[in-house]
Amino acid sequence: MGQHITRVKRELIKKGIILDIYQDTMELPDGRQEIWDFVSHRKGAAAVVPVLEDGKILMVRQYRNALERMTLEIPAGSRDSTTEDTKICAARELEEETGFRSDNLTFLISLRTTVAFCDEFIDVYLARDLKKGRQHLDEAEEIDVKAYEIEELCDMIYQGKLQDAKTVSALLAYKNLLNTGGV
């Protein structure tokens, strides 16, 4: 396992709005070269598990082009810049997508979403003491907001109805926190 894989060359194939796509020429330990895809998520992201006073979790339903269908997820979004604190991003996305604010955000978990070919990271926060604000969606966004019990969401995970990696990871981390008395 001590042998090294080395990147020989990285070529930009497509520059996107939030993603850049590269082809990397990699030299393997035996000297062979292979082409690997690499996707750079330039800014990183943040997400939030918003918990209402009654313990229910606010979820957002929105259309996802990659899947060509609606998905149920926790609120999330890209940072405005590479230097933006993910906690600030999480607070902004919470209000933008759900119409709720919170001054009580605590770090929950940090994720790398697709380590085989992408460097995207998402820091997830737990939001409590929610206050009604105003939802302000991007022009192309249509988001429905609904509250769910954690058990109901976990059932959806195990039934394959919730598949978004950040949502699954965040909800299971939150459930573990509940089970261990960490909340």
C-alpha positions in Angstrom: 0.0 0.0 0.0 3.0 2.3 0.3 3.2 2.8 -3.4 2.1 6.2 -4.8 -0.2 7.2 -7.5 0.8 10.5 -9.1 -1.0 13.0 -11.1 1.0 13.8 -14.2 -1.4 16.3 -15.8 -4.7 18.0 -15.1 -6.7 19.4 -18.0 -9.7 21.6 -17.6 -12.5 20.2 -19.8 -15.4 22.4 -18.8 -15.7 25.5 -16.5 -19.2 25.7 -15.0 -21.0 28.0 -12.6 -20.1 26.1 -9.4 -18.2 23.1 -10.8 -15.1 22.6 -13.0 -14.6 19.3 -14.8 -11.1 18.0 -15.4 -9.4 15.0 -16.9 -6.4 13.9 -14.9 -3.6 11.8 -16.3 -2.6 9.6 -13.4 0.5 7.4 -13.1 -0.1 4.2 -11.3 2.5 2.4 -9.1 3.3 0.0 -11.9 4.1 2.9 -14.3 0.9 2.7 -16.4 -1.0 5.8 -17.0 -4.8 6.2 -16.9 -7.3 9.1 -17.4 -9.4 9.8 -14.4 -12.3 12.3 -14.2 -12.2 15.0 -11.5 -14.9 17.4 -10.5 -14.0 20.5 -8.5 -16.7 22.1 -6.4 -15.1 25.5 -6.1 -16.9 26.9 -3.1 -18.1 24.1 -0.8 -21.5 24.1 0.8 -23.5 24.0 4.0 -26.7 22.3 5.1 -28.9 22.5 8.1 -31.2 20.2 10.1 -33.9 22.6 11.2 -35.7 21.4 14.3 -39.0 23.0 15.3 -40.1 23.4 19.0 -42.2 20.3 18.8 -39.2 18.2 17.6 -40.3 18.0 14.0 -37.7 18.6 11.2 -38.3 21.0 8.4 -37.6 19.4 5.0 -37.6 20.9 1.5 -39.0 19.2 -1.6 -37.5 20.5 -4.8 -36.8 19.4 -8.4 -33.4 18.0 -9.1 -32.3 18.0 -12.7 -29.7 15.2 -12.3 -32.4 12.8 -11.1 -35.2 14.3 -13.2 -37.6 14.3 -10.2 -38.5 15.9 -7.0 -36.5 15.1 -3.9 -37.0 15.6 -0.2 -33.9 17.1 1.5 -32.6 19.2 4.3 -32.0 22.8 3.3 -28.6 23.4 1.8 -26.6 25.5 -0.7 -23.2 26.6 -1.9 -21.1 29.1 -0.1 -21.0 32.6 -1.7 -17.2 32.5 -1.7 -14.4 30.1 -0.7 -13.9 32.2 2.5 -17.5 32.3 3.7 -18.0 30.6 7.0 -20.2 27.5 6.5 -22.3 28.5 9.5 -23.2 31.8 7.9 -24.1 29.9 4.7 -26.2 27.4 6.6 -28.1 30.2 8.3 -28.7 32.0 5.0 -29.9 28.8 3.2 -32.2 28.0 6.2 -34.1 31.3 5.7 -33.9 31.3 1.9 -35.4 27.9 1.6 -37.7 27.5 4.6 -38.6 31.0 5.6 -37.2 30.3 9.2 -34.3 31.9 11.0 -32.2 30.7 13.9 -29.5 32.2 16.1 -28.9 28.7 17.6 -26.9 26.8 15.0 -24.5 24.1 16.2 -22.1 22.1 14.1 -23.3 18.5 13.5 -21.2 16.8 10.8 -18.8 17.4 7.9 -19.3 15.4 4.7 -17.4 14.7 1.5 -20.2 13.9 -0.9 -18.6 11.9 -3.7 -15.0 11.0 -2.9 -14.3 8.9 -6.0 -14.3 11.9 -8.4 -15.4 15.1 -6.6 -13.9 17.3 -3.9 -17.2 18.8 -2.7 -17.6 19.2 1.1 -20.7 20.1 3.1 -20.7 21.2 6.7 -24.0 20.4 8.3 -25.5 22.3 11.3 -28.3 21.7 13.7 -30.7 24.7 13.9 -33.0 25.1 17.0 -35.1 28.0 18.4 -36.5 28.6 14.9 -38.2 32.0 14.3 -40.5 32.7 11.4 -38.8 34.8 8.7 -39.4 35.1 5.0 -38.7 32.5 2.4 -36.8 34.1 -0.6 -36.0 31.6 -3.3 -33.8 32.0 -6.3 -35.7 32.9 -9.5 -35.6 29.3 -10.8 -36.4 27.6 -7.4 -39.7 26.1 -6.4 -39.5 24.6 -2.9 -42.2 23.2 -0.7 -41.5 23.0 3.0 -43.0 20.4 5.3 -42.3 19.2 8.9 -41.6 15.5 9.7 -40.9 13.4 12.7 -37.4 12.0 12.9 -38.8 8.4 13.0 -40.8 9.1 9.8 -37.7 10.4 8.1 -35.6 7.4 9.2 -38.3 5.1 7.9 -38.1 6.9 4.5 -34.3 6.4 4.5 -34.6 2.6 5.1 -37.4 2.3 2.5 -35.2 4.0 -0.1 -37.4 7.0 -0.4 -34.8 9.4 0.9 -31.5 9.0 -1.0 -29.8 12.3 -1.0 -26.4 11.6 0.8 -26.2 14.8 2.8 -29.8 14.4 4.0 -29.3 10.7 4.9 -26.0 11.4 6.7 -27.3 14.5 8.5 -30.6 12.9 9.7 -28.8 9.7 10.9 -26.2 11.9 12.8 -29.0 13.9 14.4 -30.9 10.6 15.3 -27.7 9.3 16.9 -27.4 12.6 18.9 -30.9 12.1 20.1 -30.3 8.5 21.1 -27.1 9.3 23.0 -28.6 12.3 24.8 -26.4 14.8 23.1 -29.2 17.2 22.3 
